[in-house]
Amino acid sequence: MWRALNLPATWEAIAGVDRVREPITDEDGSLRGFTFDTVVAGKSYVGTARPHERDEGRRISWEISNQEIRGVTRVDLTPDGPGTRITVTVDVESAGLMSRMFFPVVAATIGKGLPASVEEFAAALDGPG
C-alpha cells in the first residue's frame, strides 16, 4: 500500500487534483513533489505539492498551493485488524482574491467531494505493497 503513495497517478484520486505532472522522485523512487492541474468551472489552475511530513509506511503529507488556495493534504495509514485504516485529511485556506470571495462555496465543494475521492483513493491503494 505504501508503494502506491509514491505513484503520481494515485494522487489524482484526491479531490482537487485532476492531473499530476512533473513528478519529482528520489533515487529510491519515492515521490518527493509534483505539479498538478485543477479544473474549476472550466478554468485550469496549476498547483504544486511539496513535502510537508513523511513517516515511511505510516504518514505522508504535502503542502499544496495554487494562486487561489493553499493547505496541507495528509494520508495516515494505521493497522486495523487484518487490514489498514486510511485517513485522508485536507486542510485548505484561501490564498487569492477570488477564492476569498467564494471560499465558503469552494470549501463546501471540496468537503462534499472528499468522501467519494477518499473511496477512489483507497481503491487505488488497494494493491500489493
C-alpha positions as CSV (number, residue, x, y, z in Angstrom):
1,M,0.0,0.0,0.0
2,W,2.8,2.4,0.8
3,R,4.3,2.0,-2.7
4,A,1.1,3.3,-4.2
5,L,1.6,6.6,-2.3
6,N,4.7,7.1,-4.4
7,L,2.9,6.8,-7.7
8,P,1.8,10.1,-9.2
9,A,-1.4,8.7,-10.6
10,T,-2.5,7.7,-7.0
11,W,-2.8,11.4,-6.1
12,E,-5.1,12.1,-9.0
13,A,-7.8,10.4,-6.9
14,I,-7.7,13.2,-4.3
15,A,-10.3,16.0,-4.6
16,G,-8.8,19.0,-6.3
17,V,-6.1,17.1,-8.3
18,D,-7.3,16.5,-11.8
19,R,-3.8,15.7,-13.3
20,V,-0.4,15.2,-11.8
21,R,2.6,16.2,-13.9
22,E,6.3,16.8,-13.4
23,P,6.7,14.4,-10.5
24,I,9.9,14.6,-8.6
25,T,11.3,11.3,-7.3
26,D,14.5,10.5,-5.4
27,E,17.0,7.7,-6.3
28,D,14.8,5.2,-4.4
29,G,11.7,6.0,-6.4
30,S,10.0,7.9,-3.6
31,L,7.7,10.7,-4.7
32,R,9.1,14.0,-3.3
33,G,6.8,16.5,-5.0
34,F,4.8,17.3,-8.1
35,T,2.9,19.8,-10.1
36,F,-0.8,19.3,-10.6
37,D,-3.7,20.8,-12.5
38,T,-7.1,21.6,-11.0
39,V,-10.0,22.5,-13.2
40,V,-12.8,24.6,-11.6
41,A,-15.7,26.0,-13.7
42,G,-13.7,25.3,-16.9
43,K,-10.7,27.2,-15.7
44,S,-7.4,25.3,-15.2
45,Y,-5.2,26.2,-12.2
46,V,-1.6,25.0,-11.8
47,G,-0.6,23.9,-8.3
48,T,2.4,22.5,-6.5
49,A,2.7,19.8,-3.9
50,R,5.8,20.0,-1.7
51,P,6.8,17.6,1.1
52,H,5.3,18.6,4.5
53,E,5.8,15.4,6.5
54,R,6.8,11.9,5.7
55,D,7.0,8.9,8.1
56,E,7.7,5.9,5.8
57,G,4.9,3.4,5.9
58,R,2.7,5.5,8.2
59,R,2.2,9.0,7.0
60,I,2.7,11.3,4.1
61,S,1.6,14.9,3.7
62,W,2.0,17.6,1.2
63,E,1.9,21.4,1.3
64,I,-0.3,22.2,-1.7
65,S,-0.8,25.6,-3.3
66,N,-2.0,27.4,-6.4
67,Q,-2.9,31.0,-7.0
68,E,-6.2,30.7,-5.2
69,I,-5.8,28.0,-2.4
70,R,-3.1,26.7,-0.1
71,G,-3.1,24.0,2.5
72,V,-2.0,20.5,3.5
73,T,-3.2,17.1,2.3
74,R,-2.3,14.2,4.6
75,V,-2.7,10.5,4.4
76,D,-2.3,8.3,7.6
77,L,-2.0,4.5,7.4
78,T,-2.7,2.6,10.7
79,P,-3.1,-1.1,11.3
80,D,-6.7,-2.1,11.8
81,G,-7.1,-5.8,12.5
82,P,-6.2,-7.7,9.3
83,G,-6.3,-4.5,7.2
84,T,-5.2,-0.9,7.2
85,R,-7.2,2.2,8.1
86,I,-6.7,5.0,5.7
87,T,-7.3,8.5,6.9
88,V,-7.2,11.4,4.5
89,T,-7.2,15.0,5.7
90,V,-7.3,18.1,3.5
91,D,-7.0,21.5,5.2
92,V,-7.2,24.4,2.8
93,E,-7.5,28.2,3.1
94,S,-8.0,30.9,0.5
95,A,-4.9,32.5,-1.0
96,G,-6.3,34.6,-3.8
97,L,-8.9,37.4,-4.1
98,M,-11.4,35.2,-6.0
99,S,-11.1,32.3,-3.5
100,R,-11.7,34.7,-0.6
101,M,-14.9,35.9,-2.1
102,F,-16.1,32.4,-2.9
103,F,-14.3,30.3,-0.3
104,P,-17.4,29.1,1.5
105,V,-18.6,27.6,-1.8
106,V,-15.1,26.2,-2.6
107,A,-14.8,24.6,0.9
108,A,-18.3,23.1,0.6
109,T,-17.4,21.6,-2.8
110,I,-14.2,20.1,-1.5
111,G,-16.0,18.7,1.6
112,K,-18.8,17.3,-0.5
113,G,-16.4,15.6,-2.9
114,L,-14.0,14.4,-0.3
115,P,-15.8,11.2,0.8
116,A,-16.1,9.9,-2.8
117,S,-12.5,10.9,-3.6
118,V,-11.2,9.1,-0.5
119,E,-13.0,5.9,-1.6
120,E,-11.4,6.2,-5.0
121,F,-8.0,7.0,-3.4
122,A,-8.3,3.9,-1.1
123,A,-9.2,1.7,-4.1
124,A,-6.1,3.0,-5.9
125,L,-4.0,2.0,-2.8
126,D,-5.6,-1.5,-2.6
127,G,-2.9,-3.4,-4.2
128,P,0.4,-5.1,-3.4
129,G,2.6,-3.1,-1.2
